[in-house]
């Protein structure tokens, strides 16, 4: 392998894993991921026995569906594309557990499935994901796409910054299409995202910690 390709690959590997808040870590790694927006709040604590698989506890309080889901979630890195200056990933996920409706309703069997893909260089990031939720009597489908730009290229170990825009479509929601400008910051094992959803007038706050 030419030295310039090796150097580029090492640099890409250094920034890529935390940059995308990816649901699979390195073999033997643990990850905590929390998402908070106008539709739901979730906590995902997972372990990666290999570099292509993760499994862990997933808890989601979904205000749009009036349901709390608690269960196990498995994610598989189905495909990775490595190039000298870019990387792409395809993920598949499945979850199963209990769906407990807000109020006096009884908990029911719940499940979820998702597909996610991303591609990035050190300057540009794009992603798409789709999720299906079947929480007892409530079902939903959502799509989300992102595009991001890094205003500068940081060295390994320094603070990385991304400016992003997310467009999400949830056909059954009160606001089917939402737009969320956000900023992403990460350094070492910690990633934080902060944004504002224009249609719902709600703040977005996500964080990921790998250890």
C-alpha positions in Angstrom: 0.0 0.0 0.0 1.4 3.4 -0.9 2.5 5.4 2.2 0.1 8.3 1.4 -2.8 5.8 1.3 -1.8 4.3 4.6 -1.5 7.7 6.2 -4.9 8.7 4.8 -6.5 5.5 6.0 -5.1 5.9 9.5 -6.3 9.5 9.7 -9.8 8.5 8.5 -10.0 5.7 11.0 -9.0 8.1 13.8 -11.9 10.4 13.2 -14.6 8.3 11.6 -15.8 6.1 14.4 -16.8 8.9 16.8 -17.8 11.3 14.0 -20.9 9.3 13.0 -22.1 8.3 16.5 -22.1 4.8 15.1 -24.1 2.0 16.7 -21.2 -0.5 16.6 -17.9 0.1 18.4 -14.5 -1.6 18.4 -14.4 -5.3 19.5 -14.8 -5.3 23.3 -16.0 -1.7 23.5 -19.0 -0.3 25.4 -21.1 2.7 24.2 -23.7 4.9 25.8 -25.9 6.8 23.4 -28.7 9.2 24.4 -31.0 11.1 22.0 -33.5 13.8 22.9 -35.8 15.6 20.6 -39.4 16.7 20.3 -40.7 13.2 19.4 -38.8 10.9 21.8 -36.0 10.5 24.3 -33.9 7.3 24.2 -31.0 5.7 26.0 -29.0 2.9 24.3 -26.3 1.1 26.2 -24.6 -1.5 24.1 -21.6 -3.9 24.0 -19.7 -4.8 20.8 -18.4 -8.4 21.0 -16.9 -7.9 17.5 -16.2 -5.0 15.3 -19.3 -5.7 13.2 -21.9 -6.4 15.9 -23.4 -4.7 19.0 -26.2 -5.7 21.4 -27.6 -3.9 24.4 -30.4 -2.3 26.3 -32.6 0.2 24.5 -35.1 2.4 26.3 -37.3 4.9 24.5 -40.0 7.2 25.8 -41.9 8.2 22.7 -44.2 11.2 23.1 -45.6 10.9 19.6 -46.7 7.3 20.2 -47.5 7.8 23.9 -45.5 4.7 24.7 -42.3 3.7 26.6 -40.4 0.9 24.9 -37.8 -1.2 26.9 -35.9 -4.0 25.2 -32.8 -5.4 23.6 -31.4 -4.0 20.4 -29.0 -5.8 18.0 -27.1 -3.9 15.3 -25.0 -5.4 12.5 -22.5 -3.6 10.4 -23.5 -5.2 7.1 -21.0 -3.5 4.8 -18.2 -1.0 5.0 -16.5 0.7 2.1 -13.0 2.1 2.6 -11.3 4.5 0.2 -8.2 6.6 0.6 -10.1 9.7 1.5 -13.6 8.5 2.5 -15.6 5.8 4.2 -19.1 4.4 3.9 -21.1 2.1 6.2 -24.4 0.2 6.1 -26.1 -0.9 9.3 -29.1 -3.1 10.0 -30.8 -3.3 13.4 -33.6 -5.2 15.2 -35.1 -4.7 18.6 -37.7 -6.5 20.8 -39.1 -5.9 24.2 -42.1 -4.4 26.1 -44.2 -1.5 24.9 -45.8 0.2 27.9 -48.4 2.8 26.9 -48.7 6.0 28.9 -51.5 6.0 31.5 -53.3 2.8 32.7 -52.8 0.6 29.6 -51.1 -2.8 29.9 -47.6 -3.4 28.5 -47.6 -5.3 25.2 -45.0 -7.0 23.0 -43.0 -4.4 21.0 -40.5 -4.5 18.2 -38.4 -2.3 16.0 -36.2 -2.5 12.9 -34.0 -0.1 11.1 -31.5 0.5 8.3 -28.9 3.2 8.3 -26.2 4.3 5.9 -23.5 7.0 6.0 -20.6 8.3 3.8 -18.0 10.8 4.9 -14.7 12.4 4.2 -12.9 14.7 6.6 -14.9 17.6 5.2 -18.3 16.2 4.1 -20.8 13.9 5.8 -24.1 12.5 4.5 -26.4 9.9 6.1 -29.8 8.3 5.8 -31.8 6.1 8.1 -35.2 4.5 8.3 -36.9 3.0 11.3 -40.1 1.0 11.8 -41.6 0.8 15.3 -44.4 -1.6 16.3 -45.3 -0.8 19.9 -48.4 -2.8 20.5 -51.3 -0.8 19.2 -49.0 1.9 17.9 -47.0 1.7 14.7 -44.8 4.3 13.0 -42.3 4.7 10.1 -39.7 7.4 10.1 -37.0 8.5 7.6 -34.1 10.9 8.3 -31.4 12.3 6.2 -28.4 14.5 7.1 -25.7 16.5 5.4 -22.8 18.1 7.2 -19.7 20.2 6.6 -16.6 20.5 8.8 -15.4 24.1 8.8 -11.9 22.9 9.6 -10.0 19.6 9.7 -8.8 18.9 13.2 -5.9 16.8 14.2 -6.3 13.5 16.1 -7.2 14.2 19.7 -8.3 17.8 19.0 -11.9 19.2 19.1 -13.8 18.3 15.9 -16.8 20.4 14.8 -19.5 19.8 12.2 -22.4 22.0 11.0 -25.3 19.8 9.9 -28.9 19.9 8.7 -31.3 17.0 9.4 -34.6 16.5 7.5 -36.9 13.9 9.0 -40.2 12.5 7.7 -42.6 10.8 10.0 -45.9 10.5 8.0 -48.2 9.9 11.0 -46.7 12.7 13.2 -48.4 16.1 13.8 -45.6 17.6 11.8 -44.8 15.0 9.1 -41.6 16.8 7.9 -39.2 18.6 10.2 -35.9 20.4 9.6 -33.3 20.6 12.3 -30.1 22.6 12.0 -27.5 21.3 14.5 -23.9 21.4 15.5 -21.8 18.3 16.3 -18.7 18.4 18.5 -16.5 15.5 19.5 -13.2 14.9 21.1 -11.8 11.6 22.1 -14.6 9.2 23.3 -17.3 12.0 23.7 -19.7 13.3 21.0 -22.3 16.0 21.6 -25.0 17.3 19.2 -27.2 20.3 19.8 -29.8 21.7 17.5 -33.3 23.2 17.1 -36.3 21.7 15.2 -37.9 24.6 13.4 -41.5 23.1 12.9 -41.9 21.7 16.5 -39.9 24.5 18.1 -38.1 21.9 20.1 -34.4 21.5 21.1 -32.4 18.5 20.0 -29.6 17.2 22.3 -27.8 14.0 21.7 -24.6 12.6 23.2 -22.4 9.5 22.8 -19.7 8.1 25.1 -17.5 5.2 24.2 -15.4 3.3 26.7 
